[in-house]
Amino acid sequence: MAHILNNKKYLQDVLAITNLNIPWGNLAGTTIAISGASGMIGSFLIDLLMLDKLNLDAHIIAFVRNEKRARERFAPYIDRGKIEIVSADINAGVPLTVLDNVDYVIHAASNTHPRAYATEPIQTLLTNVVGTDNMLRYGLKHNMKRFLFISSVEIYGENRGDVERFAEEYCGYIDCNTLRAGYPEGKRAGEALCQAYIKEKGTDIVITRLPRVFGGSMLQSDTKALSQFLKKGVAGEDIVLKSKGTQEYSYIYVADAVSGLLYSLLYGGKGEAYNVADESLDVTLAGLANEIADLVGRKVVFDLPDAIEQAGYSKATKAMLDSCKLRKLGWKPIFSLSEGIEHTISILRNLA
């Protein structure tokens, strides 16, 4: 199996972020702890921070659940002594690392797809509450400068029909008495915990809220509808739609998601939350399926979801983010929907 770091298109996407107006000097020589480091977002972020072009000389502490997979994924950086792999279940506790000080802590660990919500509802909830608390405690013990909590569009709940897009102050309806509620309620509780740490301990924390993210660094275990579409596209098969596809959501390519995280981390205000979204990527599920089908020369077919998938599906029919607040910090996305899809399929085909 090919290594993603040997994929030219993937590396081009990572390099594209270096041209943005990010204060890279603020990261030079720093130590950055990242939970969920081997996930889609965490791994892309690490590849960016390790680029020779940036010459940041940063040290990464990567918290992972699967140490073997992480060591394979980050082998080039381990060989250079630039990354420390820490195998940990952050819900059970976060071990102190060998370094005395950590500059930034980025909490990216979370179940983020329907089958995980349905089969691991306890872990889904606890990672965003207990796991967040443990990462915050870890950061305070290591004298961190700032903590970044990666939250989700899910915290807004269902659109009440009174707005077109969710701005950061919006609060919609969530039915807490469902199996799936652990994810959005967990993210809400995680954000509330961050605010509690700010008020009680003076911790410097910033929050980003992501829409549905996709890209070549996505995991094969991902069961989001978009991820399933992309996997079918990679295989050259018809795209399977498991609903009428009228749901309208925001999407973002992983490279733009990561740049949004960095703008929030390095420019954002203490205690503030920022939506990361590109309104040009707002599309219905059916529109997304057709976009991928057209690209790979296949068609869209309908099939019923199984009971586990259905239990994990979002009930929201319209969940689009307003990114004006983040754009005021200078952030702007690079990749269009068609570019992101084409790049993702190309990268994943090369890895197959």
VOPAGU-2260 file (C-alpha; in pm, 1 decimal, decimal comma):
REM VOPAGU-2260
SITE   aa  ch    i         X         Y         Z
SITE  MET   A    0       0,0       0,0       0,0
SITE  ALA   A    1     137,2     341,7     -97,8
SITE  HIS   A    2     219,0     594,6     173,6
SITE  ILE   A    3      23,0     918,1     153,4
SITE  LEU   A    4     343,3    1123,2     192,8
SITE  ASN   A    5     456,0     989,0    -144,8
SITE  ASN   A    6     142,9    1123,1    -314,4
SITE  LYS   A    7     224,7    1438,5    -514,6
SITE  LYS   A    8    -131,9    1572,3    -516,1
SITE  TYR   A    9    -162,5    1535,2    -139,3
SITE  LEU   A   10     168,7    1712,3     -83,5
SITE  GLN   A   11      59,9    1991,7    -319,4
SITE  ASP   A   12    -252,1    2041,1    -106,3
SITE  VAL   A   13     -42,1    2057,6     210,7
SITE  LEU   A   14     201,4    2302,9      50,9
SITE  ALA   A   15     -84,3    2525,7     -65,6
SITE  ILE   A   16    -155,6    2621,5     294,9
SITE  THR   A   17     195,2    2760,9     340,1
SITE  ASN   A   18     108,1    3050,2     108,1
SITE  LEU   A   19    -165,5    3181,9     337,0
SITE  ASN   A   20    -114,4    3475,8     572,4
SITE  ILE   A   21     -61,6    3258,5     879,5
SITE  PRO   A   22     189,0    3385,7    1140,4
SITE  TRP   A   23     411,1    3079,7    1108,3
SITE  GLY   A   24     673,6    3242,0    1328,7
SITE  ASN   A   25     439,3    3198,5    1627,3
SITE  LEU   A   26     477,2    2822,5    1585,3
SITE  ALA   A   27     855,4    2817,3    1537,7
SITE  GLY   A   28    1032,8    2611,0    1801,9
SITE  THR   A   29     708,7    2530,5    1982,8
SITE  THR   A   30     577,3    2206,7    2127,3
SITE  ILE   A   31     226,3    2115,5    2013,7
SITE  ALA   A   32      20,4    1834,8    2167,2
SITE  ILE   A   33    -251,8    1693,6    1941,8
SITE  SER   A   34    -518,7    1440,7    2040,4
SITE  GLY   A   35    -668,5    1236,4    1759,2
SITE  ALA   A   36    -336,9    1290,3    1582,9
SITE  SER   A   37    -376,0    1007,2    1332,4
SITE  GLY   A   38    -724,9    1111,9    1223,3
SITE  MET   A   39    -811,3    1296,7     902,0
SITE  ILE   A   40    -755,6    1645,5    1045,5
SITE  GLY   A   41    -478,0    1568,7    1293,2
SITE  SER   A   42    -262,5    1385,3    1039,7
SITE  PHE   A   43    -297,2    1660,3     777,2
SITE  LEU   A   44    -206,4    1921,8    1038,8
SITE  ILE   A   45     104,7    1728,8    1139,6
SITE  ASP   A   46     213,6    1689,4     777,0
SITE  LEU   A   47     179,5    2065,2     737,1
SITE  LEU   A   48     374,8    2151,7    1052,5
SITE  MET   A   49     654,1    1912,9     954,4
SITE  LEU   A   50     714,4    2064,3     609,4
SITE  ASP   A   51    1076,4    2149,0     537,0
SITE  LYS   A   52     956,1    2465,3     360,7
SITE  LEU   A   53     822,0    2609,4     686,0
SITE  ASN   A   54    1129,4    2510,1     888,1
SITE  LEU   A   55     934,9    2549,5    1212,3
SITE  ASP   A   56    1146,8    2310,2    1415,7
SITE  ALA   A   57     827,6    2228,2    1605,5
SITE  HIS   A   58     795,0    1922,6    1827,8
SITE  ILE   A   59     470,9    1726,3    1810,3
SITE  ILE   A   60     325,4    1514,8    2088,1
SITE  ALA   A   61      74,6    1290,2    1912,2
SITE  PHE   A   62    -191,5    1124,0    2126,8
SITE  VAL   A   63    -330,5     820,4    1944,3
SITE  ARG   A   64    -533,0     508,7    2016,2
SITE  ASN   A   65    -360,5     286,4    1760,2
SITE  GLU   A   66      13,2     320,2    1815,9
SITE  LYS   A   67     113,1      78,3    1539,3
SITE  ARG   A   68     -85,4     265,4    1275,3
SITE  ALA   A   69      45,8     600,4    1399,5
SITE  ARG   A   70     407,1     485,2    1384,9
SITE  GLU   A   71     358,0     373,1    1025,6
SITE  ARG   A   72     181,8     696,6     932,7
SITE  PHE   A   73     438,0     928,7    1093,1
SITE  ALA   A   74     753,3     718,9    1045,0
SITE  PRO   A   75     950,4     993,4     860,5
SITE  TYR   A   76     899,1    1237,1    1147,3
SITE  ILE   A   77     981,1     979,6    1415,0
SITE  ASP   A   78    1309,6     908,6    1239,8
SITE  ARG   A   79    1389,8    1280,8    1256,1
SITE  GLY   A   80    1304,4    1299,5    1626,5
SITE  LYS   A   81    1030,5    1556,4    1563,4
SITE  ILE   A   82     733,3    1365,3    1698,6
SITE  GLU   A   83     653,9    1174,9    2015,8
SITE  ILE   A   84     383,9     907,7    1979,3
SITE  VAL   A   85     179,8     861,6    2296,9
SITE  SER   A   86     -65,7     571,2    2305,8
SITE  ALA   A   87    -354,3     676,8    2528,6
SITE  ASP   A   88    -726,4     650,4    2584,4
SITE  ILE   A   89    -782,3    1012,8    2674,2
SITE  ASN   A   90   -1112,8     923,1    2840,2
SITE  ALA   A   91    -919,7     717,3    3097,7
SITE  GLY   A   92    -655,3     982,9    3149,7
SITE  VAL   A   93    -373,3    1160,5    2968,0
SITE  PRO   A   94     -20,7    1061,8    3071,8
SITE  LEU   A   95     226,1    1340,8    3136,0
SITE  THR   A   96     489,0    1359,3    2864,2
SITE  VAL   A   97     862,8    1394,6    2907,3
SITE  LEU   A   98     872,6    1765,5    2826,0
SITE  ASP   A   99     811,4    2023,2    3097,7
SITE  ASN   A  100     624,5    2273,8    2880,7
SITE  VAL   A  101     375,3    2247,8    2594,2
SITE  ASP   A  102     290,1    2561,2    2400,8
SITE  TYR   A  103     -33,5    2456,0    2229,5
SITE  VAL   A  104    -282,7    2175,6    2287,1
SITE  ILE   A  105    -517,6    2086,4    2001,0
SITE  HIS   A  106    -801,7    1853,8    2097,7
SITE  ALA   A  107    -900,5    1683,9    1773,7
SITE  ALA   A  108   -1000,6    1341,9    1910,0
SITE  SER   A  109   -1364,5    1249,0    1855,0
SITE  ASN   A  110   -1590,5     997,0    1690,8
SITE  THR   A  111   -1717,0    1185,0    1385,4
SITE  HIS   A  112   -1927,0     943,3    1184,4
SITE  PRO   A  113   -2270,3     775,5    1217,0
SITE  ARG   A  114   -2174,0     412,0    1276,9
SITE  ALA   A  115   -1944,9     516,2    1562,7
SITE  TYR   A  116   -2223,8     726,4    1716,8
SITE  ALA   A  117   -2450,8     420,8    1710,6
SITE  THR   A  118   -2202,6     153,0    1819,7
SITE  GLU   A  119   -1989,8     356,5    2063,3
SITE  PRO   A  120   -2230,4     614,7    2208,2
SITE  ILE   A  121   -2063,2     620,1    2551,7
SITE  GLN   A  122   -1715,8     679,2    2411,8
SITE  THR   A  123   -1855,0     938,9    2169,6
SITE  LEU   A  124   -1995,0    1141,5    2457,5
SITE  LEU   A  125   -1706,3    1094,8    2699,2
SITE  THR   A  126   -1435,3    1190,9    2448,7
SITE  ASN   A  127   -1593,6    1534,4    2417,8
SITE  VAL   A  128   -1644,7    1580,3    2791,4
SITE  VAL   A  129   -1411,3    1366,2    3002,8
SITE  GLY   A  130   -1150,2    1353,5    2725,1
SITE  THR   A  131   -1165,0    1731,2    2690,4
SITE  ASP   A  132   -1125,3    1772,0    3067,0
SITE  ASN   A  133    -824,4    1539,8    3067,4
SITE  MET   A  134    -660,2    1726,5    2778,3
SITE  LEU   A  135    -720,4    2058,3    2954,1
SITE  ARG   A  136    -567,7    1923,8    3276,2
SITE  TYR   A  137    -271,4    1793,0    3077,6
SITE  GLY   A  138    -222,1    2133,7    2917,1
SITE  LEU   A  139    -235,3    2319,6    3248,3
SITE  LYS   A  140      19,7    2082,7    3404,3
SITE  HIS   A  141     249,4    2152,8    3109,8
SITE  ASN   A  142     201,8    2532,8    3123,1
SITE  MET   A  143      31,0    2557,5    2784,1
SITE  LYS   A  144     -19,5    2895,9    2621,5
SITE  ARG   A  145    -344,6    2813,9    2440,2
SITE  PHE   A  146    -593,1    2528,1    2397,1
SITE  LEU   A  147    -789,6    2468,2    2076,3
SITE  PHE   A  148   -1112,0    2269,8    2104,7
SITE  ILE   A  149   -1237,4    2135,5    1773,3
SITE  SER   A  150   -1616,0    2143,4    1784,7
SITE  SER   A  151   -1882,4    2086,3    1520,7
SITE  VAL   A  152   -2176,8    2222,1    1325,7
SITE  GLU   A  153   -2372,6    1965,1    1527,1
SITE  ILE   A  154   -2382,6    2192,8    1831,9
SITE  TYR   A  155   -2637,4    2410,5    1651,2
SITE  GLY   A  156   -2893,5    2129,7    1642,9
SITE  GLU   A  157   -3179,7    2149,1    1397,6
SITE  ASN   A  158   -3243,5    2466,3    1203,0
SITE  ARG   A  159   -3563,2    2621,5    1340,8
SITE  GLY   A  160   -3635,9    2776,9    1003,5
SITE  ASP   A  161   -3549,4    3128,5    1118,1
SITE  VAL   A  162   -3202,8    3153,0     955,7
SITE  GLU   A  163   -3037,6    3045,9     633,7
SITE  ARG   A  164   -2698,5    2974,0     794,4
SITE  PHE   A  165   -2582,1    2926,5    1151,1
SITE  ALA   A  166   -2381,4    3213,4    1297,4
SITE  GLU   A  167   -2186,1    3145,5    1615,2
SITE  GLU   A  168   -2457,6    3270,5    1851,3
SITE  TYR   A  169   -2732,5    3046,5    1706,5
SITE  CYS   A  170   -2876,3    2765,1    1916,5
SITE  GLY   A  171   -3118,1    2517,5    1761,9
SITE  TYR   A  172   -3305,9    2215,8    1891,2
SITE  ILE   A  173   -3146,0    1884,0    1991,3
SITE  ASP   A  174   -3352,5    1588,8    2113,8
SITE  CYS   A  175   -3131,0    1467,2    2397,9
SITE  ASN   A  176   -3328,5    1144,4    2445,8
SITE  THR   A  177   -3183,5     961,6    2147,4
SITE  LEU   A  178   -2888,7     731,1    2094,1
SITE  ARG   A  179   -2723,9     977,8    1858,2
SITE  ALA   A  180   -2750,8    1275,7    2093,2
SITE  GLY   A  181   -2418,6    1188,9    2255,8
SITE  TYR   A  182   -2226,7    1358,0    1976,2
SITE  PRO   A  183   -2394,2    1701,8    1955,7
SITE  GLU   A  184   -2463,1    1715,6    2329,8
SITE  GLY   A  185   -2104,4    1605,5    2395,6
SITE  LYS   A  186   -1972,0    1887,7    2177,9
SITE  ARG   A  187   -2199,4    2136,2    2353,8
SITE  ALA   A  188   -2084,0    2012,8    2695,0
SITE  GLY   A  189   -1721,7    2025,5    2575,9
SITE  GLU   A  190   -1762,8    2389,2    2475,7
SITE  ALA   A  191   -1930,2    2466,9    2809,9
SITE  LEU   A  192   -1639,8    2300,0    2989,5
SITE  CYS   A  193   -1396,3    2519,5    2796,8
SITE  GLN   A  194   -1584,8    2829,1    2909,8
SITE  ALA   A  195   -1576,7    2700,8    3268,8
SITE  TYR   A  196   -1197,4    2661,9    3253,0
SITE  ILE   A  197   -1166,1    3013,8    3111,9
SITE  LYS   A  198   -1373,1    3162,9    3395,0
SITE  GLU   A  199   -1239,5    2952,4    3684,4
SITE  LYS   A  200    -875,7    2898,3    3589,3
SITE  GLY   A  201    -808,3    3175,7    3338,5
SITE  THR   A  202    -718,2    2921,4    3069,2
SITE  ASP   A  203    -668,0    3061,9    2718,6
SITE  ILE   A  204    -901,1    2860,2    2496,0
SITE  VAL   A  205   -1040,5    2909,5    2147,1
SITE  ILE   A  206   -1303,6    2696,4    1973,0
SITE  THR   A  207   -1354,9    2605,5    1609,1
SITE  ARG   A  208   -1675,4    2456,1    1469,9
SITE  LEU   A  209   -1631,3    2242,8    1160,7
SITE  PRO   A  210   -1889,2    2130,2     905,7
SITE  ARG   A  211   -1859,5    1792,2     728,3
SITE  VAL   A  212   -1493,3    1753,8     635,1
SITE  PHE   A  213   -1349,5    1539,5     356,2
SITE  GLY   A  214   -1011,1    1475,9     201,0
SITE  GLY   A  215    -746,7    1222,7     109,2
SITE  SER   A  216    -639,7    1178,1     472,7
SITE  MET   A  217    -982,1    1043,1     573,8
SITE  LEU   A  218    -989,7     703,3     744,0
SITE  GLN   A  219   -1139,1     395,8     577,8
SITE  SER   A  220   -1356,9     346,6     888,0
SITE  ASP   A  221   -1540,0     675,5     821,9
SITE  THR   A  222   -1911,2     610,1     755,0
SITE  LYS   A  223   -2036,8     961,2     682,5
SITE  ALA   A  224   -2253,4     971,8     370,7
SITE  LEU   A  225   -1994,5    1180,7     186,0
SITE  SER   A  226   -1717,5     937,8     280,6
SITE  GLN   A  227   -1921,2     646,0     153,0
SITE  PHE   A  228   -1985,0     834,2    -173,4
SITE  LEU   A  229   -1612,2     896,9    -212,5
SITE  LYS   A  230   -1520,0     535,8    -142,8
SITE  LYS   A  231   -1766,6     424,1    -409,9
SITE  GLY   A  232   -1615,3     677,9    -647,8
SITE  VAL   A  233   -1265,5     547,6    -577,6
SITE  ALA   A  234   -1385,0     194,7    -652,8
SITE  GLY   A  235   -1550,3     310,4    -976,9
SITE  GLU   A  236   -1892,8     201,3    -854,3
SITE  ASP   A  237   -2236,4     364,2    -859,1
SITE  ILE   A  238   -2290,4     615,1    -577,1
SITE  VAL   A  239   -2539,0     481,8    -321,8
SITE  LEU   A  240   -2779,1     739,2    -174,9
SITE  LYS   A  241   -2964,1     619,5     135,5
SITE  SER   A  242   -3223,4     896,6     153,0
SITE  LYS   A  243   -3396,9    1137,2     -85,3
SITE  GLY   A  244   -3089,4    1354,9     -51,9
SITE  THR   A  245   -3271,6    1681,3      13,5
SITE  GLN   A  246   -3061,4    1756,1     321,9
SITE  GLU   A  247   -2855,4    2070,3     268,9
SITE  TYR   A  248   -2522,2    2087,7     450,7
SITE  SER   A  249   -2193,3    2275,2     459,0
SITE  TYR   A  250   -1879,6    2087,4     355,7
SITE  ILE   A  251   -1510,2    2175,5     364,0
SITE  TYR   A  252   -1198,0    2022,4     214,0
SITE  VAL   A  253    -952,7    1906,3     480,2
SITE  ALA   A  254    -680,7    2152,9     373,1
SITE  ASP   A  255    -917,7    2446,7     420,8
SITE  ALA   A  256   -1040,5    2301,1     750,2
SITE  VAL   A  257    -684,3    2286,4     882,4
SITE  SER   A  258    -604,6    2640,7     769,5
SITE  GLY   A  259    -921,6    2752,9     948,3
SITE  LEU   A  260    -803,0    2584,1    1266,1
SITE  LEU   A  261    -470,5    2764,4    1246,4
SITE  TYR   A  262    -635,3    3103,2    1190,5
SITE  SER   A  263    -855,2    3038,5    1494,9
SITE  LEU   A  264    -558,6    2923,7    1704,5
SITE  LEU   A  265    -324,7    3207,6    1610,9
SITE  TYR   A  266    -562,9    3499,7    1547,3
SITE  GLY   A  267    -877,9    3409,2    1740,8
SITE  GLY   A  268    -995,2    3575,9    2060,1
SITE  LYS   A  269    -985,9    3402,2    2397,6
SITE  GLY   A  270   -1316,3    3221,5    2460,4
SITE  GLU   A  271   -1442,4    3284,6    2108,2
SITE  ALA   A  272   -1589,4    3024,2    1872,2
SITE  TYR   A  273   -1536,8    3035,3    1495,2
SITE  ASN   A  274   -1721,6    2858,4    1216,0
SITE  VAL   A  275   -1495,1    2716,1     944,3
SITE  ALA   A  276   -1693,1    2693,0     621,7
SITE  ASP   A  277   -1698,3    2791,5     255,5
SITE  GLU   A  278   -2049,2    2889,4     148,9
SITE  SER   A  279   -1972,8    2781,7    -208,9
SITE  LEU   A  280   -1953,2    2424,0     -78,6
SITE  ASP   A  281   -2308,4    2429,2      59,5
SITE  VAL   A  282   -2489,9    2156,6    -131,6
SITE  THR   A  283   -2767,3    1899,7     -95,8
SITE  LEU   A  284   -2673,3    1539,9     -32,8
SITE  ALA   A  285   -2820,6    1444,1    -369,6
SITE  GLY   A  286   -2622,6    1720,4    -538,8
SITE  LEU   A  287   -2306,7    1592,4    -375,7
SITE  ALA   A  288   -2377,4    1234,5    -485,7
SITE  ASN   A  289   -2435,6    1348,2    -842,2
SITE  GLU   A  290   -2116,0    1557,4    -842,9
SITE  ILE   A  291   -1911,2    1249,4    -751,0
SITE  ALA   A  292   -2103,4    1021,8    -988,0
SITE  ASP   A  293   -2045,0    1260,3   -1279,8
SITE  LEU   A  294   -1673,6    1279,1   -1201,5
SITE  VAL   A  295   -1624,9     901,1   -1207,9
SITE  GLY   A  296   -1871,2     829,3   -1489,2
SITE  ARG   A  297   -2122,7     638,7   -1278,4
SITE  LYS   A  298   -2481,3     695,9   -1165,5
SITE  VAL   A  299   -2658,6     752,5    -834,7
SITE  VAL   A  300   -2869,8     465,2    -701,7
SITE  PHE   A  301   -3094,6     448,5    -396,0
SITE  ASP   A  302   -3068,0     192,4    -116,9
SITE  LEU   A  303   -3209,2     167,6     234,4
SITE  PRO   A  304   -2968,5     217,3     525,7
SITE  ASP   A  305   -2926,1     -62,0     777,5
SITE  ALA   A  306   -3053,3     -15,4    1133,1
SITE  ILE   A  307   -2711,5      79,1    1276,4
SITE  GLU   A  308   -2648,4     341,1    1008,1
SITE  GLN   A  309   -2996,8     487,0    1050,4
SITE  ALA   A  310   -2952,2     518,9    1427,0
SITE  GLY   A  311   -2640,9     728,8    1373,3
SITE  TYR   A  312   -2776,6     960,5    1103,4
SITE  SER   A  313   -2834,6    1326,9    1171,9
SITE  LYS   A  314   -3198,0    1435,2    1172,6
SITE  ALA   A  315   -3102,6    1785,8    1061,6
SITE  THR   A  316   -3227,4    1872,2     713,5
SITE  LYS   A  317   -3051,0    2207,4     682,2
SITE  ALA   A  318   -2719,6    2273,8     855,7
SITE  MET   A  319   -2507,5    2538,6     687,6
SITE  LEU   A  320   -2248,0    2757,2     856,9
SITE  ASP   A  321   -2188,9    3132,0     835,2
SITE  SER   A  322   -1811,1    3191,6     821,7
SITE  CYS   A  323   -1810,3    3574,6     837,6
SITE  LYS   A  324   -1651,4    3584,6    1182,5
SITE  LEU   A  325   -1350,1    3376,2    1079,5
SITE  ARG   A  326   -1314,3    3561,6     749,2
SITE  LYS   A  327   -1275,3    3883,8     946,6
SITE  LEU   A  328    -956,2    3731,8    1087,5
SITE  GLY   A  329    -827,5    3705,6     730,3
SITE  TRP   A  330    -907,8    3339,8     660,8
SITE  LYS   A  331   -1023,6    3236,2     316,8
SITE  PRO   A  332   -1063,7    2888,9     165,5
SITE  ILE   A  333    -864,0    2771,7    -135,7
SITE  PHE   A  334   -1037,3    2462,3    -272,8
SITE  SER   A  335   -1369,3    2442,9    -456,9
SITE  LEU   A  336   -1606,7    2148,8    -415,9
SITE  SER   A  337   -1509,5    1994,5    -748,7
SITE  GLU   A  338   -1136,7    2038,8    -675,5
SITE  GLY   A  339   -1169,9    1883,7    -332,9
SITE  ILE   A  340   -1363,6    1584,0    -462,8
SITE  GLU   A  341   -1127,0    1528,7    -754,8
SITE  HIS   A  342    -820,4    1553,7    -530,9
SITE  THR   A  343    -969,9    1321,0    -269,5
SITE  ILE   A  344   -1056,5    1049,5    -521,2
SITE  SER   A  345    -717,7    1079,8    -688,0
SITE  ILE   A  346    -531,5    1050,3    -356,9
SITE  LEU   A  347    -740,6     760,3    -227,4
SITE  ARG   A  348    -701,9     569,2    -554,2
SITE  ASN   A  349    -326,8     602,9    -524,4
SITE  LEU   A  350    -340,4     468,1    -167,1
SITE  ALA   A  351    -563,5     169,2    -251,1
